[in-house]
């Protein structure tokens, strides 16, 4: 019983560690970020007039989660969330998880 619990905890930690640190390619992500830069700025500094937050220097896990939430409809579907409604279709431009990880790696590499 004790060994099974230890094995389960070890497996869970390995799973969490794998998802916490993305294997993104920052150089590839830079190319995909060009579309995002329209609202979030060329250096991820954000744009107040678009109500687009700064993304430079944010942790990869956070960026991945938020982009995935927009892609999956967890965010950006409430009719009262005008900025989320703008972001949701933009997240669809990123075709797959690897691309999301690449963009997140690029943004995390930028200075705040």
C-alpha atoms as one frame of an Amber mdcrd trajectory, in Angstrom:
protein
   0.000   0.000   0.000   2.756   2.433   1.019   4.819   1.603  -2.069   1.776
   2.110  -4.310   1.130   5.529  -2.798   4.770   6.521  -3.257   4.668   5.331
  -6.867   1.470   7.269  -7.507   2.931  10.455  -6.012   6.123  10.032  -8.038
   4.114   9.563 -11.243   2.014  12.628 -10.471   5.107  14.735  -9.805   6.663
  13.588 -13.079   3.475  14.484 -14.928   3.268  17.895 -13.307   6.924  18.612
 -13.948   6.486  17.771 -17.608   3.544  20.096 -17.988   5.017  22.882 -15.856
   8.026  23.430 -18.078   7.170  23.688 -21.720   9.528  22.413 -24.368   8.964
  25.456 -26.532  11.285  26.742 -29.237  11.569  30.502 -28.651  12.994  31.184
 -32.110  10.087  29.416 -33.813   7.669  31.143 -31.436   8.969  34.552 -32.470
   7.612  33.997 -35.974   4.178  32.978 -34.740   4.095  35.885 -32.291   3.955
  38.393 -35.175   0.141  38.139 -35.258  -0.050  38.599 -31.470   2.163  41.687
 -31.667  -0.654  43.639 -33.313  -2.339  43.933 -29.906   0.325  42.919 -27.386
   3.138  45.002 -28.892   6.238  43.995 -30.837   8.164  43.224 -27.640   5.274
  41.853 -25.597   5.004  45.138 -23.716   1.214  45.279 -24.022  -0.942  48.048
 -25.454  -3.185  49.999 -23.128  -5.357  51.342 -25.966  -6.199  47.751 -26.960
  -6.508  46.691 -23.304  -3.935  44.025 -24.183  -1.722  43.091 -21.227   2.049
  42.900 -21.273   3.197  39.322 -21.866   6.988  39.715 -21.917   8.730  37.789
 -19.181   5.637  35.893 -18.052   6.107  32.283 -17.090   5.575  29.776 -19.864
   3.100  27.612 -17.923   0.850  30.632 -17.339   0.885  31.735 -20.977   0.242
  28.206 -22.210  -2.695  27.786 -19.851  -4.296  31.089 -20.822  -3.897  30.591
 -24.572  -5.246  27.047 -24.280  -8.200  28.326 -22.236  -9.056  30.752 -25.040
  -8.685  27.993 -27.653 -10.884  25.615 -25.652 -13.616  28.175 -24.953 -12.954
  28.286 -21.211 -12.228  32.003 -21.619 -13.541  34.511 -24.121 -17.113  33.276
 -24.485 -18.967  35.496 -22.004 -20.872  38.177 -23.966 -19.876  40.760 -21.345
 -16.150  40.083 -21.797 -15.445  42.218 -24.850 -11.680  41.794 -24.628 -11.939
  38.050 -24.145 -14.241  37.891 -27.157 -11.486  39.595 -29.161  -8.797  37.228
 -27.911 -10.657  33.940 -28.379 -10.516  33.893 -32.194  -6.910  35.085 -32.153
  -5.911  32.063 -30.063  -7.295  29.863 -32.837  -4.511  31.142 -35.113  -2.062
  29.007 -33.151  -2.635  25.588 -34.716  -1.404  23.185 -32.030   0.078  22.722
 -28.571   3.663  22.873 -29.847   3.054  26.269 -31.433   1.510  27.552 -28.203
   4.569  26.311 -26.293   6.863  27.990 -28.836   5.100  31.354 -28.489   5.137
  31.029 -24.696   8.875  30.265 -24.760   9.480  33.337 -26.910   7.468  35.606
 -24.619   9.125  34.200 -21.510  12.510  35.001 -23.052  11.666  38.695 -23.426
  12.495  41.195 -20.712   9.625  42.755 -18.813
